[in-house]
Amino acid sequence: MNNKNRIAVLLASASLLAACATAPQTAVASAAPPAAAAPAPSEPAPVSALVQEVAIPHTSFKLANGLTVIVHEDHKAPIVAVSTWYNVGSKDEPKGKTGFAHLFEHLMFNGSDNLPGDYFTYLQQIGATDYNGTTWFDRTNYFETVPKAALDRALFMESDRMGYLLGAVTQEKLDNQRGVVQNEKRQGDNQPGGLTEYEVLGNLFPEGHPYHHSTIGSMADLDAASLATVKEWFIDKYGPNNAVLVLAGDITAAEAQPLVEKYFGAIKAGPVNTPAAADVPTLAAPKSIVMKDRVAAVQIQKHWAVPGLQSDQLAALDIGGSILGGLASSRLDKILVRDEKLAVGVSAGLQPFQRIGMFEVDATVKPGVDPAVVEKRLDEIMAEFIANGPTEDEVRRAATREVSGRIRGLEQVGGFGGKAVALAEGEVFVGDSDFYKKTLDAYAALTPADVKAALQQWLTRPAFTIRLEPGDRPPYEETKFKPKTGKTADIKTPKVKREIPAVAGNAPLDFPAVQHTTLSNGIKVSYAQRTTVPVTQIALGFDAGYAADAPNGRGLQNMTLSLLDEGAAGKSSQQIAEDEERLGAQISAGGGADTSNVTLSALSANLGPSLDLLADLVQRPDFNAPEVERVRTQILTGIAQEQKTPERMAGRALPSLLYGPTHPYAAIGSGDPAAVKAFSREDLVGFQQRWLRPDNLEIFVVSNLPLADVQQQLEQRFGTWTAPAVAKGEKVFTAPPARPNAQRIVLIDRPGSPQSIIVGGQVTPVDPRGEMAALTLANDVLGVQFLSRINMDLRETKGWSYGVRGTTQLNAKVVPYVISAPVQADRTGDSIKALQADIREFLTTKPVTDEEFERNLANRVSQLPGSFETSGSVLGAMQTNALYGRPDNYYELLADKYRSQSKASLDAALRAAVDPNGFVWVVVGDAAKVKPQLAKLGLPVEEMQPK
């Protein structure tokens, strides 16, 4: 609700779009029965007080070879985040070598001198969580969170690929990962608007500027990468003196230093990579272009190059972007979306990098409105904002949101955005691991005059404007690579033998104790305490979900939830958004198949007024007619975009093919456009009264506050809420159609697509409330893990895909098995054939091997202590246990359930669940290229329009 999404994401999901867009309203009679008046709100905590809550104490030391090491202690769980950052990114690539940094990130997962094969094998053996590697303009990083007992092994792994890698890099691996990266590029480029980044970079930054090209690189440069040139790249860029290692978690500096010395100390220093210098260029004159793509509505984008992370104007530009178009209460939201209703979505914000930043303002034009009118108003609003600056209240609200987000981030030691990341970013980009703190101090001290001055200096310069219109994009530039035969140039590197450390036994999972209580009106409350950060997470779980939608009313749940923050208790959506921002609260509403959830993440210091706001939205929504129409338009625009986005096209088609058109699970979350067009205010009020009511609600809480305090606050806001007179809703489940005994293909044409999306599904006989341990481990082998057979075959062996996945999707009543495989267009038929073979072989002639069983068992057992590090993960587990009737300590029992399995039990579980002949395959791709391939498979092929 208060979290703004980028336009591309916003339009890809109608439910997100509607939840994020809010508008002023006139009060009408409440849709819910009157509830007791909420207590008067207290003053929210000031930003300066919030900043004092943000602290990541740490110790630093440096090895003789130049490796910088940072250690942060957090003993809440027996885990340690290991984060290795290299001071090299795509901005350091010379002409002709674009994409090299990212390509080498892939190669560094493909084995080293002492750890041959895929690094994910070794990560799974030790039960790592939150592991991956990423590359961007300014850095390359590798990260994993591991059980403390496996820290020696993790440090050995990172040191082996830092110092002893090149002997394992072969031409075969290079060619394979080249193909994987090119499929990653196709996957991104295939999205609506996926080609705009190349135009932005190419126009904002002149030829030769370090930020002129994208991180993914060009097909031609990737084609040209030779074994010798990529090895030279590693030698020049990946020495220990060009890296920062952060250890955060259950570790002390005294423990860390000898371990780091042991594993990294012998690696020789390499050349020092001085990051490419880059000024902030200014366009000589405004420039505009028109692009065509599969978008549902015209998008107007404006771009400027601005200063980056090292600028003392960083906070001013960031907060200025939030006030202009980042907050739910932003100027652009208020004027263009709510008041004048010229746009269905807007955004603005700063992306800061080491040397430069990029400031972007977007507006998605409401269908039927002249884009020229929107662009004119956009320019006028910006001009007024830049000339007069923001108010003090706007600056405080934006700063509160920023700082509260950092407080929530303190709960996680690693991953994509935890404490290790905050420390590493500062050290790598500005040479100061305390940079996060100084930045937040700058937010707290920021004045409206600071914001005004920064915007006047940088956003009055010429902009680069893109008008992205619905239409056909130009032909795609494909790879021309052909594998070389014979000898290739190489840099021979002798292998160095090192002893791999053993892994000690891991500590068992200690899941927080769950307590249960009941409010005076009968609402059940489940509570767990986590004290790492001063935050309270609350989920209101209603027994509804999109399964509550009638067959002729698909999308009613989504539209109802989307309107909760569009006016409640007489407050306009603008007032609601502003209140939420002042409190540093995050309220969101969304529904899955079986439940409708309204969640609150509140700073515990502001819990009372945050709960007041939550209670108003759920108990007293207004459903004002003007906002109903505005949100309807946003949802319909989002659905239209889903009908053009390849993954969503497949996702919209599959449910009715699996369940039949009238089954509750045949619904699509965002809805059927014909139904959405017809919903009346009475329909919305009716859904809220039948389903979002106290006798259909369970509350889940994770907080640093004791249960007595939380219960008292909940009682004041929810304990007197009474159910309406209308009957409570009831879902009617019929049996889904029998699983077919012959496969078929449904083809949806998407002309010009460089990739095809393959989605295969079937309904299984699995009991969602039964024991899942055997099936979980079996599917780890076949489909769900990176090292699964289908992913390793299509991605790592054949190089036809960026990633393939097969999942058992638990619903309360039925469990489907679904495979998703984005593949290069010219291998669509071959990929389905390969998937069929992999599945059939697993179920018949190639059962689980000893290595697969032992690795996946170790992974599932060892990763349990690191799986519930955050209050959000605990909250989700509590909700899942309630939905499937599991005991509160279910996850503590899992290790023994896994250990009791055998290869035979895994084989039996998957063979009982999945029928190789039971799949319906949905293919979204260019029919002209794909249809002849599908004809060779000998399966019936029918064509379908986007649903």
N, C-alpha and C positions, 0 to 999 in steps of 0.2 A: 504494500500500500504506500508506504513512504519512500520505498526504494525505487528510484528512477532507473529505467533500463535503457540501454542504447536502442535506437530506432529499429535496427535490424532485428534485435531480440524481441523488442516490443511487438513488432508486427508479425513475428513468427508464432506468437502465442496470444490468442485473443483473451485468454483469462488473465495473462500478465498485463496486457494492454489495458484492460478495463480496470484492473486493480490499481494501476499506477496513475491513471488519469482521473482527476477530481475536479469539482466545479462548484460555484456558489449556488445556493438554493434558497427558495422561500419555504418557510416552515409550513407543513400540513399536518393533519392528524397522524399521530404515531401509528405505524403498522402493527406494533405489538401492544399487548395490554399494558396499562400503566404499571410501572415498577417504582419502588421507593426512590426518592430523589437521592442522587449521589452526594456524598459529603463534599463540602467546599474544598477545591483543590488548594494544595500548599504551593509555595514558591519552588520552582525547580532549582536544582543545584547549579551554581554559576560555573562557567567554563573553567575558570581558574582552579576551582575546587576539583573538577573532574580531571584536569591535567595532573594534579598531584597524585591521582590514583594510578597513573601510568608510569611504571618503573620496571626496567629489565636490568637489574644489577648483574655485572659480568666482570670477568677477568680476561686479560689478553696477554699473550706472549708470542714470540717469534722464534722459529727455528733458524739454525745457521744458514740453511739453504733459502731463507726468505719467506717460508710459509707463515702466514699470519693465522693465529689460532685464537678463537674467542670462546669462552666457556661461561654458560649461564646455568645456575642451579634451580631446579624445579622438581621437588621430590614427591609430587602428588601421586605419581604412578611409576612403576619400575621400568621406565622407558627412556631412551635418549634419542633426540633428533640429531642426525648427522647431515649437515648441509655444506656442500662444497661449491664455492662460487669462483668461477674463472673470469678474470678481467678481460674478456674478449666477447664480442658480439658482431652482429652483421655490419655495424658501422666501421669495423676494422678491416672489412673485405675490400681488396683492390678491384679495379675494373676487370671483368672476366672471371671473377671468383665469387660472384654473388651466390649466397646460399651455402657457402662452405662451413660457416660456424654451425649452422643447424644440421647440415649433413654429418659433421663430425660428432655432434651430440648423439646422433643415432649410432654411429660407429662405436662410440665409447660404451654402448650397451651390448656390444656383440663379442665380448670376450677379451681377455688379456693373457699375458704370458702364463699365469698360474691358475687362471679361472677361464678355461676355454668354454666356448658356447655362449649362450645368452645369459646376461647378468640377472635377468629376472628369475632364472633358476635358483641362483644363490640367495637372492632376496627372499624368495618364497621359502627356502629351506630354513631360514632363521626367523620367519614370521614377521617380516617387515610390514609396516603400514605406511600410508601417505608417501609412497615412493614414486619418483618420476625424474625426468630431466627436462629442462626448457631452455630455449634460446630466444633472445630478443636483441634489440639494437646494441645494447651496452654490456651484456653479460651472458654467460652460459652457466647453468647451475644443475647440480645433481643432489637429490635429497631423499632421505629415507628416515623413518622413525623405527627404532629397533628395540627389542627387549634388552635391558641392561646386560643380561648374560651373553648377548650376541654382539656387544660393542666391539670387542677385539676383531671379530670376523668382519664387521662392517668397515672398520678402519683399514683392515687389510685389503678389502675390496676396493675402497676408494684410492688407497695408495697404489694398488696394482695397476689401476687404469690411469693414474696420474704418471707413474714412473716406468711402468713395464707393459706398455700397450702395443707398441708398433710391431712387435714380432708376431702378433696375432691378427693384424690387419692384412687381409688378402684381397686380391682382385675380385674373387667371388663375393666376399662380404660387401665390398664397395658397390658392385653392380646390384646386389640385392637391396641394399639400403638406399641406393639411388632411386630404385623403383618404388620403394616404400615412401620416400620423401616426395616423389613426383605424384604419387597417389594422395598424399596429404595435401599437396598443392591443389590437385584437381578437386578434392573434397571441399576445400575452402572456396576456390574459385567458382564452384558449381552453385554456391548459395546465391540467392537474389541479392544483388549489390556486392557480390564477392570480388568484383574487379575494380571497385572504386579506390581501394588503397593504393594501387599502382599509380593511378592518376594523381592522387593527393601528393604522394611522395615525389613523383616526377615533376610536378608543377610547383610545389612549395620550395623545393630544394634544387639548386642548379646541378647540372652534370658535374660529377666529381665530388660533390658534397657527400660526406659520410652517411647522411640519412636520405640520400636520393633513391635508394633501392630498398625493396622489402626484405625482411629476414628470410622468407622462404626461397628467395632467389628466382632466377629465370630458368626456364626449361633448357635453354641453350647452354648456360653456364654449368648447370647440373650435368648435362650431357658431356661437357668437356672435362669434368673432373677426372683426373688420372690418379693412379695409385701413388705415384711419386709426389704429385702436387698436394694431395690431402695429407700425406705424411709430413711434408715440409710445413704445412699449416700447423700440425700438431707440435712439431719440434719448436716452432717459433712462438707459439702462443700458450702452451699448457704446462709450463714449468711451475714448481711450487712457489717461486717468488712472484708469480702472477695469479696467485690464488688466495682465497680466504676460507678457512675451515671453521665452522661454528658447531659446537656441541652444546645442546640445550636439553636439560632434563635431569634425570637421577644420576648426577655426576658432579664431582668437585674438580677444581683446577688441579689440586694435588694428585687426584687420580688420573686426570686427563693428560698431563704433560708427559709422563713417562710412556704412556701408550702412544701418543702422537710421535714422540721421538723414535720409538721402536719401529713404527711402520712407515713413517714418512722421512725420517732423518737421513737416510742414505740416498734419497733421490737428489740428483744434481740440479742445481739452479739452471734455468734456461735464460734465453734473451728476455729482457724486460719489455713488456708490451705497453708503450705509452699510448693511451687511448687517442684515437684520431681527433685532432682539433677540429672544431666545428663552430662557426659563427651562426648567429641568427639572421638568416637572409630576409630581405624585404622585397616584395614584388615591385617592379617598376610601375605597374598599373594594375587595377582590378582585372581579373580574368575569370571568365565563365565558360563552362562547357556543358553540353547536354549528353547524357548517356542513356542507353536503353537497356532494360533488363526485365526479368520476370518479377516485377513488384506490383502490388495491388493498388498502390496510390503513388502519386508523385512525391518524391522526397527532395527537399532543398537542403543542401549542405554548404556551410561556409567554413573555411579553414584559414588559420594563420599560423605561421611559425613564431614562437615566443620563447623566452628564456626557460631554462630547465631547472633541474634539482639544485644546482649550485647558485641559483639566483636568490637574492634577498627579497625578491618579489614573488617567490613561489607561493607562499600562503595567500597573498592578495589575489593572484590570478586564479588559484584553485577555489577560494571562497567566492570570488566574483563569478566564476562559472557555475557554481552551485546555486547562487542566488538568481542568476539569469535563467538557467534551465535545468539545473541538477536536482534541486529540491522538489518535492511534490507541491510545494507552495510557490514555486518559482514565478518570476515575472512572466515568462513565456507561457507557462501552464495557465496562469490566471487569465491572461489576456487572450492568447490565441486559442487555447483549448476550452476554457470554461466560459469566459465572458462573451467573446465574439464568435466562438465555435467555428473558426476557420481551419483548424488543424485537429487531427486525431491523436497526435503525439508530438512532443518536442523534447529536446535535450540540449544541454550545453555543458562543456567541461574541459578541463585541462588534462592532457596526458604528459606528465613530466619525464624527461629522459636525462641522461647525464649531461649532455652538452646543450641540448635544446629542449623545447616543449612544443606540443601541438595543441592548439585551442580550436575546438570544433563546436559549431552551433547547427542543430538539425531541426527541421520541421517536416512532418508528414502531412501533406495537404488533405483536408477532408474531401472525399469524393464529391464531385460536382462543383467544387470551388475553384475559381481561376487561380492557378499557381502564381501568376504575376501579382495578384492582390495579396496573397500570403507573403510573398517575398518583400513586397513594399512595406507591409505592416511589420514584418520581422526587422527590416532595416530601421524603421521608425522607433520601434520599441528599444532596440539596441542603442540607437543614437541618444534617446532620452536617458536610458540607464547609464550610459557612459558619461553623458554631460553632467548628470546630477548625482550619480553614485547611489549606493544602497543606504538603507536606514540602519540605525544601530541595532534594532531588533532583528533585521535580516542577517546581519553579520553574526550576531550571537547565536541565532538558530542554526546557521550553517556551520559555525565552529563547534557547537554542541553535537551536531550530528557526526562531524568528523572525529571528535575526541571520543565520543561514546563508542564509535566503531572500533577505535584503537583499543579501548578497554576490553571489548568483547574478544578482540584478537589475542589478548594476553593469555587466554585460557589454553591455547594450543602451542606446543613447543616447536613444532615443525610444519611440514606440509607446504602448501602454496602460499600461506600468509601468516604463519605463526611468529613466535618471538625470534626464532633463528633467522627468519627472513628480514625482520626489522634491523637486527644487528648487522647482518651481512650486507644489506643494501647500503647502509651508511658507510661501512668500511670500504666497500668496493667503489662506490660512486663518488664519495667526497672525502674518504680517508678518515672518517670519524664514526665509530660505532654508536656514539650517543646522538647521532644526527636525528633520530626519531624524536627524542625528547626536545631538542632545540626547535624542531619543526612545530611540535605541539605548543611549545611556549610562544612561538610566533603566532599561531592561530589564536591563542588566548589573548595576546596583546594587540591583535589586529583592530584597526579602526576603519570606519567608513571612508575616511579620507585616503587611507592606504589603498583600499580597493579601487576607489575612483581614480587615483593617480596611475595605478598599474594599468587599468583598462584604457585610460586615455592615452597612455604611452604606446600600448601595443595593439589595441583593437581599432584604432583610427587609421591604421595602415591599410593598404590594399589587401583585399581578401581574394582567395581562390574559391570560386563557387561551382558546385556541381548540381545540376538539376537531373535527378534520376527519374526517368519516365518509364511507364509500362511500354514494353515493346520487345523486339528481338535483338539480342546482343550480337556483336560481330562474331565471325567464326573463331573457334578456340585455337590458340597456338599450342599444338601438341609436340611431344618429344620426338626427336629424330634419332634417338640413341640406338645404336646397334652394338651389341657386345663385341669387343675386340677378340680376335683369335691370335694365337701365338704369344710370344713373349712381350711383356709390357715393362716400361721403365719402373724401377722400384728403388727404394732405399732399404738395403738389407740391415736388419737390426737383430743382434743376437738376443736370444731369450735368456732371462735371468730366473733361475729356480729359487723359489722362496717357500717356506713352510707355512701351510695354511693353518691358522689357529683353530682349536676346537671350540665348540659352543657349549657352555655350561647349561645346567637345567634352569628353566625359566620359572619365575614366580607365577603362581596361579592368579586368575582374575579375581579381584575383589570388587564386585559390583556394588554400588551404593545401596544401603538398606532402603527399601521402599515402605513407606507408612501409608495407611489408608484412614480416611475420616469421611464424614458426611456433613454437608451443610444442613441447616434447619429445614430446608424445603426438599431434602432428599438427594441433592446433587452429590455424587460420589467424587472424592478428591484423592488422587494418588500423588505422593510427595517423596522427593529424594533431596538430600542436601549435598551441595558442592560448594566449597568455600574459596576456590581459587581466585575468582573475580567477584566484585560486588554487583552481581547481575541476577535477576530473576527471570526465568523462562516459564511461560504459561501457555498451555495448549488447551483450548476449548474444543473437545472432540464430540461432534454430533453424529449420530448414527444415520447418515444420509449418503453422501457421495453422489456421483453421477448416475449410479444405479437407481437413485430415487427419481430420476427423470422418467416421465411417461414416454412410451415409444413415439408419440406425436409431439413431444415437448422436450426434445433433447437440447440441452444447453441452459435449462432453467436454473439449475443449481449454480452454474457458473455465473450467469447474469445476476442472480440474487446476491451471491457473495461479492461480486464486483461492485455492487451498489452500496454495500454497508458503510463505506467511508465517504459516500457522496452526499452526505447530509444525515444527521442524526440528532435527536433531542433538540431540534431547532437550530443546531449549528450548521453552517454551510461547510462544504468540503474544503474550502480555503481555510476556514477557522480550524477545522479538524487537523488539516495538514500542519498548520502553524503550531498548534498545541503539541502535536506529536514531536515536531522538531525541537521545540523548546525543552521538552522533557528528555530528549535523547532516546525516545522509545521507538520501537519498530513493531508495527502491527500489520499483519498480513492475513489474507483469507484465501483458502484454496481447497479443492476437494480432489480426492482420488476416486477409485471405484466404489469404496464402501463407506468412507467417512468424509464429512465436511469439517474443516479445521479453521479456527480463527486463533492465531498465535500472537503472543506479546513477548517481546524481549525488552525488559525494562531495567534501567539502572536502579538498583535497590533503594538508593536514596530518594528516587522519584516514584517509588512503586505505587503509593496511594493515588496521586493524580493520574498516573498511567492506567491504573485499573478503572478509574472513573471514566476515562475515555473509552477503554475497551467495553465497559458495560453499556455505555451509550450506543456504541456501534452495533452491538449484538442485540440489545433489548429494545432499543428505540430508533431503529432506522426510519428515515422519512420517505424514501422512494419518491422523491419529487419528480413530477412529470418531465420538466426540461432536462434533468440529469438522466432520467431513464432513456430519453431519446438520444442524448449525447453518447451515453455508454453503449447503447444499441449500435450506433454507427461505428464506434470503436471496435466492438466485438465483430461486427460483420466485416469490417476492413481487415481485422486480424484473421478471420476465417478465410477471406479471399487470399490473403498472403500464404496461409497454410496450404491452400490449393495450388500454390505455385512453388512451394519449397519441397525439395525431393523427399527428405525424411518424413516430413509431416504428410505428404501425399500418400506415402505408404502406410503411415500410422493411422490415417483416417479411413483407409480402405479395409484394413485387416479385421477389425472387430466384428463387423457384420458378416464377414466371410467365415469367421470361426464360430460365432454363436447364433447366427440367423438374425434377421432384422429387428425382431421384437424383444429379444432377450435383454435384461437390464445391463449386462456388460457389453452389449453391442453399441452402447452410447459412446459418443466422442466428447471429451471433456468440454471443449469450446462450443460444441453444439452443431445442430443442423441449421443452415442459414434460413431456410423457410420457417422453421419454428421460431428462431430468434426474431425474425421480422414481425411475428404475430404476437409475441408476449405482451400482455397488458400489465398495468400497474397491479391490478387485482391478482394476476398470476404470480407476481413477485411477492406480494403480501401473503398470498396463500402458501407459497413454498416456505416462507419464513415462519409462518404460524404453525404449519404442519411438522416442520423438520427442525428448525433452529429454536428450540424451546427447552426449558429446564428439565422436563421429564424425558428428554432424549439426549442428555448431555452428561459427559464425564470430563472432569478437569484434571489435567496433569501438570505438575509443578516441579521444577528443579530450581533451587535457590540457595544463596548463601545464608539467608535468614532462617531462623528456626520455624518449625511447622506451626507453632502456636501463633507467631506473628503473622504468617501468611494466611492461616485459616481465619483469623480475625478480620483481616483485610478483605478476603474473599466473601466472608459472611456478610459484611456491610454492603457489598455491591451485588452479590448474586444470591444470598441466602433468602431474600424475600421475593425473588422473581417467581411469578406464578404462571402456570401454563394457560394458554388461551382456551376458550370453550370448544374450538374446533377439534376434531379427532386427530390424534397423532398419525403421522404418515406411516405407511406400511409398504415395504418393498415386496414385490411378487416375483419370485424366481421360478422359472420353469427349467426343465432339463434342456441343455444345449443340444443341438443336433448330434447324432452319432458321428464319431470320428470317421472320416472317409477312409476307404481301403485302397484308394488310388490317388496319386498326386496330380495336381493341376497347377497351371500358371495363369495368373491374372496380370496383364500388361497395361500399364498406364503410360501413355506417350508424353514425353517431355523433350521436344526437339532440341538438338544442339547440345545435349548434356554430355560433358566429357566423362562422367561417371554414371553408373547405374546403381540404384539402391535396390538391393535384394532383401526382402523380409519374408521369412518363412515361419508359419505357425501351425499349431495344432492344439486342441484341447486334450489334456491328459486326465487319467482317472485318479490322480494324486489327491489325497485328502489334505486340505490346507491346515487342518488342526492336528494332523498326525505327525509322526516322527520324520524329520527331514534330514537328519545327519548323513545317512547313506547317499541320498539323492544329491545333497549339496556337494559332497566330496566327489561323487561320480561326475557331476556336471563341471566341477573344477577341471577335471581331466578333459572332458569333451568341449565345453563351450564358454565358460564364464571368465576364466583367468587369461592373462596375457599368454601364458604358456599352453593354453588349451590346444587341442589337436586342430580345431578348425582355424584358429587364428594363426598358429604356427605354419599351417599349410598354405593358406592364402596370402598371408603377409610375409612371413620370414622365409619360407621356401620358394614360393612362386612370385612374390613381389607384386601381386595384383591388387592389394588393398592396403589401406592405412590401418585397418583394424576390424576384426570380425568377432561377434559375440553371440552366445546362445544362453538364454536365461529361462529359469522357471519363475514365472511371474505370479506370486501368491496373491490371490484375492480371497475374500472371506468364504466364497462358495465354490469357486472353480479355479484351477491352476492351468493356465496355458503354458506351452513351451514355445519360445519365440527366438528366431535367429535373425540377426541384422548384419548385413554385409554390403558396405559400399565398395564397389569394384570398378576398375577402369572399364570403359564402355566396350572395348574390343574383346574383353574376357568375360562378358556376362554369362554366356552359355557355358563356357568352361568352368566358371566359378560355381554355378548351380550343380554341375556334374561332379565337381570336386567335393562340394558340401554333401551331396547325396552319398558319395563313396565313403567319406570320413564317418558319417553317421552310421551307415549300414555296417561298415567294418567294425566300429566300436560295439555295435549291438550283436555282432555275429562272430567274426573270425579274429578280431584284435581286441581282446578284453584289456582291462587295466593292468599295466605292468607294475613290477615291484618298485621301480623308480618313481613312477607317477603316484602310486599309492603313498609311498613314504614321504615324498616331497609335499604333496598336498595335505597329508595328515599333519606333518610338522608345521606347515604354514597356518592351517586353521587353528591348531592348538596354541601355537606360539604368538599369534597376532591378537589373541583375545585381550591380554592386558592393555594393549595399545588402542583398542577399538572403541573405548568409551572415555576418552580423555576429556571431551568437552561436555558441558551441560546439555548442549543440543543433541549429542549422540545418546546421552542417557535418556533424555526426554523421548526421543524417537523409539528407543528400545522399550520404554514403558508403554507407549501407545501400541507398539506392535504386539507386545505380550498380551495386552488387553484384548486386541482384535482377534487373536488366535487362541485365546483361553489358556495361555501359558502361565506358569508360576512366576512370581517376582524374581526368583533366582535362576530363571531359565538359562541365562548366558553363563552362569557359574557351573551349570551342569553339563554344558556343551562339550567341554574338553573330554570328559569320560565317555560321552556319547560317541564322539569322534574316535577315541581310542578303541572302542569296542567293535569298530567296523573291520572288515577284511576286504580283500580284492573281490572275493565272491559276492559279498553283500553289496558292494558298489555296482558290480555288473548287473546283479539282479534288480537293484533299485531303478537304474536307468532303463533297463529292458522292459520293466513293468510300466514305466511312465511314457516312453516315447516309442512310436511306431514309425519306422522309416518310410512307410507308404502313406502316412497320415498327414503329410504336409500340404498346405496350400501356399504357393509361392507368389508373392506380389513383387513385380519388377517395375520400377519407375526409371525410365530412360528413353533415349532416342530410338523410337520404334524402327526407324529406317535402318539403324545399325544393329539393333538388338533382335528384331523379329527373325531374321534368317538364322541367327545363332540358336534361338529358342526352338526353332522348328527341328533342329537336329537332335533334340533331346528326347523326342518321341512321346512328349506329354501334351495333353490338350492345352491350348493357349486361347484365352478369351481376352478381349480388350475392354477396358473400363475407362470412363471419364473420371476426372478428379472428383472425389466425393465431398 
